[in-house]
Amino acid sequence: MEPTAPQEACFEAGVKFGSLYHQFAGTPISPDSADSLAAAMEEAIENQPFCEAVTVSVRMEALESAIAEGGADYTELTGRFIDVEMQIEYEGVTVETSMAMEDGYPLMQVDAVQE
């Protein structure tokens, strides 16, 4: 059985999220570098096929709090410091996705599928 276009579009979204998260997790981040890192993440993932838009928002309050608790002027990027929205378009199907913290875990989810 061949996957449907909506299934393929959702699969593509998962590929993009896996790439985004695992490529950038652990990257040093500070309030001064947060905007440029978010832009780099967006631009890198938008290069991938079927990816129409990516928005990465840094949770500055959480970032600044983690840095204040640590002993350096930066910390490592984890899902707790970013919210992500992504739009995938595949064969006439648009998939809206997001990633946000839920119960201490960066949850990646499909928000809408439109044919």
Order of alpha helices (4+ residues) and beta strands (2+ residues): alpha-beta-alpha-beta-alpha-beta-beta-beta-beta
